[in-house]
Amino acid sequence: MRRVVVTGAAGLTALGSDWNAIRSGLEAGRGCVRHMPGWEKIRGLNCKLGAPIEDFELPAHYTRKRTRTMGRNARLAVRATELALERAGLLGSEVLGSGRAGVSYGSSSGSTDALAEMAHVLLSNTARKVNATSYVRLMGHTAAANIGMFFKLRGRVIPTISACTAGSQGIGYAWETIRHGLQDVMLAGGSEELCPSHAAVFDILYATSTANDRPDATPRPFDRDRDGLVVGEGAATLVLESLAHARARNAPIIAEMTGFATNSDGNHVTRPDRDSMARVMRMALDSADLSPGDIGYVSAHGTATGAGDMAESLATADVFGGTVPVSSLKGAFGHTLGACGAIEAWLAIEMMRAGWFAPNRNLEHVDPACGALDYIRAPGRSLETHAVMNNNFAFGGINTSMVLQRFEG
């Protein structure tokens, strides 16, 4: 099996698009949840909160011709990928068109404005609002396809459309593809745009926060007084390469990905399963040839839902005991759905490199029903470790776990 390294990583979040800005926001305890005035008109929607990326604009070279197949979802994904390629020293490289470079990328869905255009056909019996790009912006693999077209990739395209594990599966399947020698380079990650329809999905399950008059106080992962999640948006991309390929071009190596696992509960479409969650963590450790004591930090999924936080934290305690430092970034960004696994993997790498790990924002009183873990509190923690784990869990009983390590020759 080939070793797989990370040579580029970048993303777009509601806290910023570079690590220094994001770290400053996390250290200051700044949250990005906002009251969404436009959502007030939606009858029956209880949650009026979201975590948008404000003032997102593309550079001038994103011409109308090049972006006509992109909704906001794909635009976030392509821009995050461009920044990651630039960091990896591969932007404009012949490697991308060699057939040995591909993309593995996920979202919960395509752009929802395009969905509205297509739905109009059924609701109004007219195709008047549908245009030549409606389906391309709507399709579940719009991010992966647009990345492939924009950067002229000729290798594999692997779309991962698995809700909250879409980004982490995108990275994991890219890792497996390189590890088995099927590609040398993979652009991997996830993206999601903010839409009230996403909030409505969780709202109908009584899983969203309704602290509409207190946006700064929610969400509250693992907190006794949490009342649900808040949806956000963003994108992140990792550039994965075989170690031999990276060395041959003298690439900057920022981390090594050593383990990944994904499994399913096989039980219930929305109810998380503690045993399956613990099993996927152990599988990831086995694939990395590590023991629980080798992991210095766990980036938790931590959505601030009652059942989700409880099952995940108990599963984490089952695997690691109560000493592993844990935090969820969703208190700051909200739940970015298909993007969260990629954003959290990127930032786990940055935190490991910086020797500083973000706190659980809004965590004041740990829910006694949650697992007994070392929950990082504000303003964060300085910590040196050579290995971190990132976990994500999704509707359909889909679980993912990945291990990222400092690169050591």
N, C-alpha and C positions, 0 to 999 in steps of 0.2 A: 504493500500500500504506500502511496506517495504522501509525503507531508504537505500540508496546505497552510499557506500563510496569508495574512491580510496586508496588502500593500497600499490600500487606499480606503478611506472611510469618511463619509460626510453625510449631512442631512439638513433638513429644514424642520424647525419646530416652532411652537408658539413663543419659546424663550429666546430664539435666535437660530442662526445657521452656522455658528462656529463655536468650538468648545469653550473658549475663554468667556464669551458672552453667556453661554448656557451655565457654565460653572458659577459665574458671578451671580446669576439669577437664582440658582439653587442655593448658594451660600447665604444669600440675602433673604431666602424664604419667599421669593416672589412667585405668585401663582398666575396662571394665564386664563382662568375661568372668567367668563363674562356673561352678563345678562344679554340675551339675544332678542332685541326688540321685534325683529321680524317674525319671531316664532310665536308671538302673542296672538296672532290671527289664526293659529292652528287650533281648532276646537278639539278638546279632549286630550291635548298634549300637556301633561303635568309639569314636565321639566322644561324650563325656559333658559337653560344654561348651556354654554358650549365653550370650547377653548380654541378659538380661531388663530390662524397665522395672519396677522394684520400687515397690510401694505406689502403683500407679496407681489413682486414684479419680475418679469423675465428680462435678461439683457437684450440689447438691440439685435443681436444676431439670431434671436428666435423670431424669425420673420413670420408673416401670416401664412405663407406657403408651407413653412416647416411645422407650424403648430395647428393647422386646420383639423388634423385628426386627433388633437389632444383636448380633452376636458381638463378641469383643474387637477384631477387625480394624476393624470399622465404628465401634466406640466410639472407638478411637484416631483414626480418620480424621475423625469428626465433631467431636471435641474440638479437634484441631489446626486444623480449618477455622474453628471458632468463634473461636479465639484470633487467627487471621489476619484474619478479618472485623472483629474488634474493633480491631485495629491499623489497618486500612484505613478505619475509620469507617463501615463498611457494615452492622454488626450491627443487625438490625431494620429496615433501610432498605427502602422501597418498590421500590427498584431490583431487589432480588432476585426479586420476583414479577412483574416487568414483561414477561417473555418475552425480554428482551435480556441476561439473565444465565444462565449455565449452569455445568456442572461437567464436568471432564475429569480422571479419577482412575483410578489403577491399583493392582493387587495381583497377587501370584502366584496367589492363590486366595482363596476365602472362608474363613470360620472352620472350623477342622478338627474342633472338637467336633461341629459340625453334620454334617460329612462322616462322622464315626463313627456318628451317628444314622442317616444314610441307608444307610451300608454295612451296618448291622445287618439291613436288609431282605434283602439278598442272602446274608449270612453265616449268619443264623439263621432265615430264612424267616418273619419276623414284622415287622410295621410298628409294634410296640408302642412303640418309642422315638421314632418320628417324630411331630412336632407341627406346628402350623399355621405356625410360623416356621422350621422346619428348613431348608427350601430357601432362604428369603430370607437366612438367615445364611450358607448354604453358597455361594450363587451367586457367580460370579466378579466380578460388578459390584455386590456388596453394599455396598462403600464408596461408590461413586458414587451408587447409588440411595438409600442412607440419608442422604447429604449433601443430595441433592435434596429428599427428603421433610422432613428436619429444618428446613431453611432455606426451604422452600416455593418452590424454584426452578421456573420455568416455561420455561426455555430449554433448550438442548441438553444431553443427557447422553451423554458419550463415555467408555465404559469401556475402559481399556487393560490387558489381561491378558497381559503379555509378560515374565513373570518379572522379571529384574533390571533391565530397561529400562522397567518399567511406570510408575514415577513420572516418569521423564524424558520418556517418550512422552506421558504425561498433560499435562505442562507444555508440551511442544512442540506437540501438537495444539491445545491451548488458544490458544497464541500464533498459530498459523496461522488459527484460527477468528476471532480478533479482527482480525488483520492484514488479512484479506479482507472484513471488515465484516459477518460473519455474527452476531456477538454483540458487546456492548460490554464485558461483564465475564465473566470465567471464574474459577471456583475450581478450582485445578489442583494435582495432587500425587500422592502414593502412600502406602500404608500396608501393614503386615504385622504379624501376631502371631507370637509364638515358639511353635514346635511341634517335637517330636522327629521328626515325619515329614519336615519340611523338612531337618533334619540328615541323615536317612537317605537322602534323594535324592542328596546329595553324597557321603555316606559310601560308598555302593555304587560310586561312581566313584573312590574313593580320593582325594577332594578335600578332606576335612575334616581339621582338626588333631586329633591324638590325644595332645596334651600335657596329658592329663587331670589330672596332678598338678602342673602349672605353669600355671594359668589366666592368671596375670598376664603370662606371657611369650609369649602367642599371642593373635591371629594376628600375622604378621610380614610385611606386604606388602613386596615387593621385596628381602627379606633373603635372604642365602645359605642360611640355616638355616630358612627357612619350611617348614611341613609341612602347610599347608592352611588353609581358612577356618573361621570359627566363625559360626553363624547368630545373628542378633539380632532385635529388633523395634522398631517405631516408626512415626511418621507425620509428614508435613510437608505444608503447603499454602501455595501462593502465590496471592495475589489479583492477577490480571492485568486490566488495563483499557486501552482505547484512550487515548492521550494526551489527546485532545479531551474524552473523558468524564471523565477524572481532573481535568483543569483546570477543567471546568465546575462541579465540585462542590468545588473547592479541596482536593483530596485530598493526603495526604502521599505523595510519590513517593520510594521508597527505592532504586530501580534501574530500568534499562531493559533489556528483553530484545531483543537485536538480531539473533540468529541461532539457527537450529536446523536439524539434519539427522538423518535416520535412513535406514539402508540395511540390506541383509542380505548375508551371505557367499555364500549360494547354494551352499554346499559341504558343511558337516558340522554336525550338530545340536549338538555339544558342543565341538568343537575350534575355538578362536578363529583368526581369519584376520588377519594383520598388515596386508595390503594393504587389506582392507575397512575396518579400523579407521582407518588413515591417511586413506582416502578420505572417510570420514564427517566427520573433523575438518576437512578441506579444504573440504568442502561447507558446513559450518557457518560457516567463515570467509568463504566466498564470499557466503553469505546475509546476513552481517553487514557485508559490504563492508570487511573487514579483512584485513591480512596477518598471517603468523605473528608478526612482530615487535611487533605491537600488543598481543598477549596477555601479561599480566604474571604469570599464575599458571594452572596447570592442576590442577583437582581430578580426580584419577585414580580409576578404578574400583577398582583395586588390591585384589583379593580375597585375596591371599596364596596363590594356587594356582600351581603351577609353570608350566604352559603359559600361563595367563591373564596373569600378571604379565609374563612374557617377551614375549609378542606385543604386549601393550598398550604397554609401555615402548619397545620397538623401533619401533612405529608412531608413538608420540609423538615420538621422536627423529628419525624420518624427516621429520616435518612441521616441527618446531620447532628441530632441532639440539639441542645439549647444554646450552643456557643457560637454558631456561625453568624456573622453580621449580615443583616438583611435589610433591604429597603426597596420600596416601589417608587418609581418616578411619576406615577399617574396623579399623585397629589399636585404636581406642578403643571403637567401638560394635559391632564385629562386622559381619557382612553382613546388612543388613536387607532384602535381596531386593527385593520390589516397592516398598519405601519408600526405598531407598537413593538413587535419582536425585533424589527430591524433597528429602530431608534434606540431601544434599550440595549441591544448588542453593541452598537456603535459607542454609546456612552459608557457602557461597562468597560470597553477597551480604554477609552479616554481616562476613566477614573482609575483603572489599574495602572496606567502609565503615569498618572499624576500622583498616585499614592494618596488620593483623597476620594472619599465616597459620600454620595449625597444622602441626606436624611429622608425619612418618611415625613413629608410635609403634612401638617395638620394632625399629626399623631400626638395626642395629649394623654389619653388613657387607653392602653392596650386592652382590647376585648379579652376578658378572661377565658372566653370560649375558643380563642385562637391559640395556636401553638406557642409554647414557651421558647421564644427565639430572642436573639440579640438584635432587637429592632434599633436601627441607627436613628438617633434623635438630632434635632437642630443643634448647631449649624452644620452638621456633617462630621466626618471622622477621618483623620489621617491614619492610613493603614497601608503597610507594605505587604503585598501578596504576589505570588507568581501565577495564580490561577483563579478564575472567577466562573460562575455559572449563571446563565440567563434562562429563565423558565417562562413559558407562555401556555395558555389553555384556552380552548375555543368551544363554541357550540358544536354539537355533533360528537362531543366527548373526545375531541382531538387534543393531544398533549404534546409539547415539545420541550426539549432541554438541550442546551449546548454548553460546551466548555471552551473557554478562551484562555490562552496562556501568554505570558511574556515569551518573546522569541529568544531562544538560547542556542544559537549556532547550529 
